[in-house]
């Protein structure tokens, strides 16, 4: 079964305005598939292939003049091609390039230097629930859905996620991590990855992570940057009216995919997840990830924050859309309780601003409680 990715329309529009599109995202998120589908008349070249990579390195001009329209997969393998792409697109407006890459950190600086004003950048994450709902891939049960996660390959090949994710993690460690940063001891990094999974949906405490691993805080910072660059984790900063405070206070840590979290935490069944002490955090991770995916898929460029005061009052997600401020509370309970709205009402009271208040919970239905929208887990909208 073929899933229609929500990013398709955005890509189709963008290529009319830009000579180069850069599609980035984690390994196995479907970058190659969507490139070939949307740009099916383009010549496809994969730099993972040794012969193709050798030609691109040794004779970049000849490589890039094979066709006016090229898809170049895994551009980070030969980043020096970017300078030649700049020259060619400036000289000939018929030239169009689709470039993809799994490792944002390796090419983002090069792209910003070489292709400024010529490139549109898009993030393709694993499936959103919106993309698989009402298909054969949808899991009717929230617990099963969280364990399966959303990586396309699990669904395309009808794979068992319990078996697939450990292999994915091993490949990720041996290839992506080693190529980005010279990490000698991958066993320590794998322990770090598991410790991060145990902190998903929580405020990041660098000292705690460093102490648990027996390593320096600066090492932890470097490793976190690797997880961010390879689209494993997402950091949500705190919201403060004082901008300086926003950037020095601790962010909240989220994984992009709950299946990966469950695998790292050795959660293998719905019953195990349902009674797991981190179930609430994993459910929150799913909800935040869905909102982030919608932001990317619709090219909205919304900035997300969480809010917490010194007394411990906290809002899970805060953002502006249009001229509206939206505050979101996330609860893993399937039954609504009036106390779910307590923090939302408190924030509105102290800010004296009109806020669009929303509670996402594990009900299947949408409803309202006074001026608060109650949104079921299947109906998450940004």
HELIX and SHEET records of a PDB file:
HELIX    1   1 UNK A    7  UNK A   14  1                                   8    
HELIX    2   2 UNK A   31  UNK A   38  1                                   8    
HELIX    3   3 UNK A   50  UNK A   58  1                                   9    
HELIX    4   4 UNK A   60  UNK A   64  1                                   5    
HELIX    5   5 UNK A   75  UNK A   78  5                                   4    
HELIX    6   6 UNK A   81  UNK A   91  1                                  11    
HELIX    7   7 UNK A  104  UNK A  114  1                                  11    
HELIX    8   8 UNK A  129  UNK A  132  1                                   4    
HELIX    9   9 UNK A  142  UNK A  148  1                                   7    
HELIX   10  10 UNK A  152  UNK A  156  1                                   5    
HELIX   11  11 UNK A  161  UNK A  171  1                                  11    
HELIX   12  12 UNK A  172  UNK A  177  3                                   6    
HELIX   13  13 UNK A  178  UNK A  180  1                                   3    
HELIX   14  14 UNK A  186  UNK A  197  1                                  12    
HELIX   15  15 UNK A  206  UNK A  213  1                                   8    
HELIX   16  16 UNK A  217  UNK A  229  1                                  13    
HELIX   17  17 UNK A  243  UNK A  248  1                                   6    
HELIX   18  18 UNK A  258  UNK A  264  1                                   7    
HELIX   19  19 UNK A  270  UNK A  274  1                                   5    
HELIX   20  20 UNK A  279  UNK A  297  1                                  19    
HELIX   21  21 UNK A  338  UNK A  341  5                                   4    
HELIX   22  22 UNK A  342  UNK A  351  1                                  10    
HELIX   23  23 UNK A  377  UNK A  379  5                                   3    
SHEET    1   A 5 UNK A  43  UNK A  46  0                                        
SHEET    2   A 5 UNK A  69  UNK A  73  1                                        
SHEET    3   A 5 UNK A  96  UNK A 101  1                                        
SHEET    4   A 5 UNK A  20  UNK A  24  1                                        
SHEET    5   A 5 UNK A 119  UNK A 123  1                                        
SHEET    1   B 9 UNK A 202  UNK A 203  0                                        
SHEET    2   B 9 UNK A 252  UNK A 255 -1                                        
SHEET    3   B 9 UNK A 233  UNK A 238 -1                                        
SHEET    4   B 9 UNK A 304  UNK A 308  1                                        
SHEET    5   B 9 UNK A 314  UNK A 321 -1                                        
SHEET    6   B 9 UNK A 324  UNK A 331 -1                                        
SHEET    7   B 9 UNK A 356  UNK A 361  1                                        
SHEET    8   B 9 UNK A 372  UNK A 376  1                                        
SHEET    9   B 9 UNK A 367  UNK A 369 -1                                        
END                                                                             
